[in-house]
Amino acid sequence: MDANQELLNGLLMELRRGTLVLSVLSQLQEKKYGYSLVQSLEEKGVAIDPNTLYPLLRRLQKQGLLQSNWETGGSKPRKYYRRTADGDAVYKELKNRWQEMAQSMEKLLEEGEA
């Protein structure tokens, strides 16, 4: 891999990392367990490694944006996550800011093409 490709890969990783919190919060308006969340994100084009997801879920829970509970009634126990009221508010604000930034970026990119 040449230096430019390595640089590009690093920049893409940074860009992607910045969207993961919003991506995860967007999927947790209803309860989901970790593996179903991975699948849901991947179906929508957002690949996430479980080794990235689970620490992120724990951090968001510690920050009060998610709540979790164990359900043991099925074939195996599963820990389900869902946004809290604070998580809903933060998600809404992040979503609005993302949409504003996306519009601004679109304008910048269009100018760059001219």
C-alpha positions as CSV (number, residue, x, y, z in Angstrom):
1,M,0.0,0.0,0.0
2,D,1.4,3.3,-1.0
3,A,1.6,6.4,1.3
4,N,-1.4,8.1,-0.3
5,Q,-3.6,5.1,0.2
6,E,-2.5,4.8,3.9
7,L,-3.2,8.5,4.4
8,L,-6.6,8.2,2.8
9,N,-7.5,5.1,4.8
10,G,-6.6,7.0,8.0
11,L,-8.7,10.0,7.1
12,L,-11.7,7.8,6.1
13,M,-11.4,6.1,9.5
14,E,-11.5,9.4,11.3
15,L,-14.5,10.6,9.3
16,R,-16.3,7.3,10.0
17,R,-15.5,7.3,13.7
18,G,-17.1,10.7,14.0
19,T,-20.4,9.4,12.8
20,L,-20.7,6.3,14.9
21,V,-22.4,7.8,18.0
22,L,-25.1,9.3,15.8
23,S,-25.4,6.1,13.9
24,V,-25.8,4.0,17.0
25,L,-28.2,6.5,18.7
26,S,-30.4,6.5,15.6
27,Q,-31.1,2.8,15.9
28,L,-31.9,2.7,19.6
29,Q,-35.3,4.4,19.7
30,E,-36.5,0.8,20.5
31,K,-34.6,-1.8,22.4
32,K,-32.0,-3.9,20.6
33,Y,-29.3,-6.2,21.7
34,G,-25.7,-5.8,20.5
35,Y,-25.7,-8.3,17.6
36,S,-29.1,-7.1,16.3
37,L,-27.7,-3.5,16.4
38,V,-24.6,-4.6,14.3
39,Q,-27.0,-6.2,11.8
40,S,-29.3,-3.2,11.6
41,L,-26.3,-0.9,11.0
42,E,-24.8,-3.1,8.4
43,E,-28.1,-3.4,6.5
44,K,-28.0,0.4,6.3
45,G,-24.4,0.5,5.1
46,V,-22.7,1.3,8.4
47,A,-20.3,-1.5,9.2
48,I,-19.2,-1.6,12.8
49,D,-17.0,-4.1,14.5
50,P,-18.4,-5.5,17.8
51,N,-15.1,-4.6,19.4
52,T,-15.9,-1.0,18.6
53,L,-19.6,-1.2,19.4
54,Y,-19.7,-2.7,22.9
55,P,-17.3,-0.2,24.4
56,L,-19.3,2.6,22.7
57,L,-22.6,1.2,24.2
58,R,-21.0,1.1,27.6
59,R,-19.7,4.7,27.3
60,L,-23.1,6.0,26.1
61,Q,-24.8,4.2,29.0
62,K,-22.4,5.7,31.5
63,Q,-23.1,9.1,30.0
64,G,-26.8,8.5,30.6
65,L,-27.8,8.4,26.9
66,L,-28.7,4.7,26.9
67,Q,-30.2,2.3,29.4
68,S,-29.8,-1.4,29.4
69,N,-31.5,-4.5,30.8
70,W,-30.9,-8.2,30.7
71,E,-33.6,-10.5,29.3
72,T,-33.2,-14.1,30.3
73,G,-36.4,-15.6,29.0
74,G,-35.1,-16.7,25.6
75,S,-32.7,-19.4,24.6
76,K,-29.8,-17.3,26.0
77,P,-29.6,-14.1,28.1
78,R,-29.3,-10.9,26.1
79,K,-28.5,-7.4,27.1
80,Y,-30.8,-4.9,25.4
81,Y,-30.1,-1.2,25.0
82,R,-32.4,1.7,24.4
83,R,-32.1,5.5,24.3
84,T,-33.1,7.3,27.5
85,A,-35.0,10.6,27.5
86,D,-31.6,12.4,27.6
87,G,-30.5,10.1,24.8
88,D,-33.5,11.1,22.8
89,A,-32.8,14.8,23.3
90,V,-29.1,14.4,22.5
91,Y,-29.9,12.3,19.4
92,K,-32.4,15.0,18.1
93,E,-29.8,17.7,18.6
94,L,-27.0,15.7,17.0
95,K,-29.3,14.9,14.1
96,N,-30.2,18.5,13.5
97,R,-26.5,19.6,13.7
98,W,-25.6,16.7,11.3
99,Q,-28.2,17.9,8.8
100,E,-26.9,21.5,9.0
101,M,-23.3,20.3,8.6
102,A,-24.2,18.1,5.6
103,Q,-25.9,21.0,3.9
104,S,-22.9,23.2,4.5
105,M,-20.5,20.5,3.2
106,E,-22.6,20.0,0.1
107,K,-22.3,23.7,-0.7
108,L,-18.5,23.6,-0.1
109,L,-18.1,20.6,-2.3
110,E,-20.2,22.1,-5.1
111,E,-18.0,25.2,-5.0
112,G,-14.9,23.1,-5.1
113,E,-16.2,21.5,-8.3
114,A,-16.7,24.8,-10.1
